[in-house]
Amino acid sequence: MGENTPHIVLRLNTKEPIELSDFVRAFTSLGNEYERFLREQRPDMADHSTMYVKQVREGSIEAELWNYAPVLAAAAITHMDQLLILEQFVKQYGKRLRSFFVEGGRLPDAGKRELNDFMGQVAAIANDPNGTAEIKAATYEDKQRQVKAAVRFDTKQARIATRQIEAQKREMESKNDADHKRVLMRFVRPSIEKVTSHKRTGERALIEAVHEKPLAVFYASDLARDRIQHEMKVGEANIFHLLFDVDVNVEFSNGKPVAYRIMAVHDITDSPESDAE
């Protein structure tokens, strides 16, 4: 590994000392994501590539991570090839990580392991009162570092990300626990007031395939709540004329169904009654 070898820079700038577990997770999470990227984009390198920490600088924590692939040395992987791979990785990683920097942000194709890695990446900054982090693809030219791609975030963004990542994990678990999948629901008493997930809403809905009477509504998923509430508040169609294709759990009291817990919304369509009018 020469001095000009392309590498990744991870920089953590915090006001308070970083817990050891958060410090380690920031590195291991990044390494896991890089391995995942290689398996998808460069499978020829995935089994022979390892990330090493070459240097850690004082002050704010700044580490250089170098990719070492000895088996590929004979394959003439050029300096430019290495740089392009790292640049592509940082750009893709940054795009996926930034999905969680806004309220309601989700990454639908992320699995539980990847969500855990994203959480590990932001934890140290989220736990600091005023921290920042940078992940950069870089190389040295004439002894000067040249940054080719970068993603940056601060404490505020990291804290938003932790909430969104946890919410998506809960939603994934909720979908697996649905009692009834892909059933049609219609509202008989909607609400224009703000509703909160995991709390009773005041709304009532009918799912004829499950129970003959309307039941109270809870939202187990922020994503399902936001989609339905959007239809109620800004949709052009009459809410009473819409059918919601949903996954639900049924809550019971004294052996009788009393509420629907909405796990996921797959589709929204007009009911046959609306066509008749």
C-alpha positions in Angstrom: 0.0 0.0 0.0 1.8 3.1 -1.2 1.4 6.6 0.1 -0.7 7.6 -2.9 -3.1 4.6 -2.5 -6.8 5.7 -2.6 -8.4 5.3 0.8 -11.5 6.2 3.0 -11.3 8.9 5.6 -13.6 8.7 8.6 -13.6 11.8 10.8 -15.5 12.1 14.1 -15.6 15.5 15.7 -17.2 15.5 19.1 -17.5 17.9 22.1 -17.6 15.0 24.6 -15.5 11.8 24.8 -16.9 9.0 22.6 -18.0 5.8 24.3 -15.8 2.9 23.2 -18.7 0.9 21.9 -19.9 3.8 19.7 -16.3 4.4 18.5 -15.9 0.7 17.4 -19.4 0.6 15.8 -18.5 3.6 13.6 -15.6 1.6 12.0 -17.2 -1.8 11.9 -20.5 -0.4 10.4 -18.5 1.3 7.6 -16.5 -1.8 7.0 -19.7 -3.9 6.8 -21.3 -1.5 4.3 -18.1 -1.6 2.2 -18.2 -5.4 2.1 -21.8 -5.4 1.2 -21.1 -2.9 -1.6 -18.3 -5.1 -3.0 -20.5 -8.2 -3.0 -23.1 -6.3 -5.1 -20.9 -4.2 -7.3 -17.5 -6.0 -7.5 -17.9 -9.7 -6.5 -14.5 -10.4 -8.0 -13.0 -8.4 -5.1 -15.4 -9.3 -2.3 -13.5 -12.4 -1.1 -10.1 -10.8 -1.3 -10.6 -7.3 0.0 -10.1 -6.2 3.6 -10.2 -2.7 5.2 -7.4 -1.7 7.5 -7.0 1.3 9.7 -3.7 2.8 8.7 -3.6 6.0 10.7 -5.5 7.7 13.5 -4.8 11.4 14.0 -5.2 13.3 17.2 -7.6 16.1 18.0 -10.9 15.2 16.4 -10.8 11.5 15.6 -9.7 11.0 12.0 -8.8 7.6 10.6 -7.6 6.5 7.2 -9.0 3.1 6.1 -7.1 1.4 3.4 -8.3 -1.4 1.2 -5.9 -4.3 0.9 -6.4 -6.9 -1.8 -3.2 -8.9 -2.1 -4.7 -11.6 -4.3 -5.7 -8.9 -6.9 -2.2 -7.5 -7.2 -1.5 -9.6 -10.2 -4.8 -8.6 -11.8 -3.4 -5.1 -12.3 -6.0 -3.1 -10.4 -4.9 0.4 -11.2 -4.8 3.4 -9.0 -7.7 4.9 -11.0 -9.7 1.7 -10.6 -9.3 1.7 -6.8 -10.2 5.4 -6.6 -13.3 4.9 -8.7 -14.5 2.0 -6.6 -14.1 4.0 -3.3 -15.7 7.1 -4.9 -18.7 5.1 -6.0 -19.0 3.4 -2.6 -19.0 6.7 -0.7 -21.5 8.3 -3.1 -23.9 5.4 -2.8 -23.4 5.0 0.9 -24.0 8.7 1.4 -27.2 8.6 -0.6 -28.6 5.7 1.4 -27.6 7.2 4.7 -29.1 10.6 3.9 -32.5 8.8 3.4 -32.8 8.9 7.2 -31.9 12.5 7.8 -35.5 13.7 7.3 -38.6 12.9 9.4 -40.4 10.0 7.8 -37.3 9.0 5.9 -37.1 5.3 4.9 -35.0 3.0 2.8 -37.4 0.3 1.6 -34.8 -2.2 0.4 -32.7 -2.1 3.6 -32.6 -5.3 5.6 -32.3 -5.5 9.4 -28.5 -5.9 9.3 -28.0 -2.9 7.2 -30.3 -0.8 9.4 -28.1 -1.9 12.4 -25.0 -0.8 10.5 -26.6 2.6 9.7 -27.4 3.0 13.4 -23.8 2.1 14.3 -22.6 4.8 12.0 -24.6 7.7 13.5 -24.6 6.6 17.1 -21.5 8.4 18.2 -22.6 11.7 16.8 -26.2 11.3 17.9 -25.0 10.9 21.5 -22.9 14.0 21.4 -24.3 17.5 22.1 -22.7 19.1 19.0 -20.8 16.6 16.9 -20.1 16.1 13.2 -18.9 13.2 11.1 -17.4 13.0 7.6 -16.8 10.0 5.4 -14.6 10.7 2.4 -13.0 8.9 -0.6 -9.6 10.4 -1.1 -6.1 10.0 -2.5 -2.9 11.9 -2.3 -1.5 13.9 -5.2 1.8 15.7 -4.7 1.5 15.0 -1.0 -1.8 16.8 -0.8 -5.0 15.0 0.0 -7.6 15.2 -2.8 -11.2 14.4 -1.8 -13.3 12.8 -4.6 -16.6 12.1 -2.7 -17.9 12.8 0.8 -20.9 12.6 3.1 -21.2 14.7 6.2 -23.7 14.9 9.0 -24.2 16.6 12.4 -25.8 15.8 15.7 -29.2 17.0 14.6 -29.2 14.8 11.5 -27.8 11.9 13.4 -30.6 12.1 16.0 -33.3 12.3 13.3 -31.6 9.2 11.7 -31.7 7.2 14.8 -35.5 7.8 15.1 -36.2 6.9 11.5 -34.0 3.8 11.6 -35.7 2.5 14.7 -39.1 3.3 13.2 -38.3 1.3 10.1 -37.1 -1.6 12.2 -40.4 -1.6 14.1 -42.3 -1.5 10.9 -40.5 -4.5 9.6 -41.2 -6.4 12.7 -44.9 -5.3 12.6 -45.3 -6.6 9.1 -44.1 -10.0 10.1 -46.8 -10.1 12.9 -49.9 -9.2 10.9 -52.9 -11.4 11.6 -54.6 -10.6 8.3 -52.7 -9.6 5.1 -54.0 -7.8 2.1 -57.5 -7.2 3.4 -59.8 -4.3 2.2 -60.6 -1.6 4.8 -62.8 1.4 4.5 -63.3 4.2 7.1 -66.7 4.9 8.6 -65.4 7.6 11.0 -62.1 9.3 9.8 -60.3 12.0 11.7 -58.9 15.3 10.5 -57.0 15.7 13.8 -53.3 14.8 14.2 -52.9 11.2 15.1 -50.0 9.4 16.7 -48.7 5.9 16.0 -49.3 3.2 18.6 -52.1 5.3 20.2 -55.9 5.1 19.8 -56.9 7.6 17.1 -60.7 8.1 17.4 -61.1 6.7 13.9 -63.2 3.7 13.1 -62.9 1.4 10.1 -64.7 -1.6 8.6 -63.0 -4.7 7.3 -65.8 -7.0 6.2 -63.5 -10.0 5.7 -62.5 -9.9 9.4 -65.5 -8.6 11.3 -69.0 -7.4 10.5 -68.8 -4.2 12.6 -66.5 -1.2 12.5 -63.7 -1.2 15.0 -61.3 1.4 16.4 -58.1 2.1 14.6 -54.5 2.2 15.8 -51.4 2.7 13.6 -48.5 0.3 14.3 -46.5 1.8 11.4 -45.5 5.5 10.9 -45.4 4.9 7.2 -49.0 3.5 7.1 -50.2 6.4 9.2 -48.6 9.0 7.0 -50.0 7.5 3.8 -53.6 7.3 5.2 -53.5 10.7 6.8 -52.2 12.2 3.6 -55.3 10.8 1.8 -57.6 12.1 4.4 -56.2 15.6 4.5 -55.0 16.5 1.0 -56.4 13.7 -1.2 -59.1 14.7 -3.8 -61.3 11.6 -3.3 -64.0 11.3 -0.7 -62.4 9.3 2.1 -65.7 7.3 2.5 -65.3 6.1 -1.1 -61.8 4.7 -0.7 -60.7 1.1 -0.1 -57.4 0.6 1.7 -55.5 -2.6 1.0 -53.9 -3.2 4.4 -52.1 -5.7 6.7 -53.7 -5.6 10.2 -53.6 -7.1 13.6 -56.8 -7.5 15.5 -57.0 -6.4 19.2 -59.4 -8.3 21.5 -61.0 -7.6 24.8 -62.9 -10.3 26.7 -62.7 -12.4 23.6 -64.3 -9.8 21.3 -62.5 -7.8 18.6 -62.3 -4.1 19.5 -59.6 -2.5 17.3 -57.5 -2.9 14.2 -53.8 -2.2 14.4 -52.7 -1.2 10.9 -49.3 -2.6 10.0 -48.9 -1.7 6.3 -50.8 -0.1 3.4 -50.3 -1.7 0.0 -52.7 0.2 -2.2 -55.6 2.7 -2.1 -58.5 2.4 -4.6 -62.0 3.7 -5.3 -64.8 1.5 -4.0 -67.5 0.2 -6.4 -70.0 2.5 -4.6 -68.1 5.6 -5.8 -68.4 4.4 -9.5 -72.1 4.0 -9.1 -72.5 7.6 -8.1 
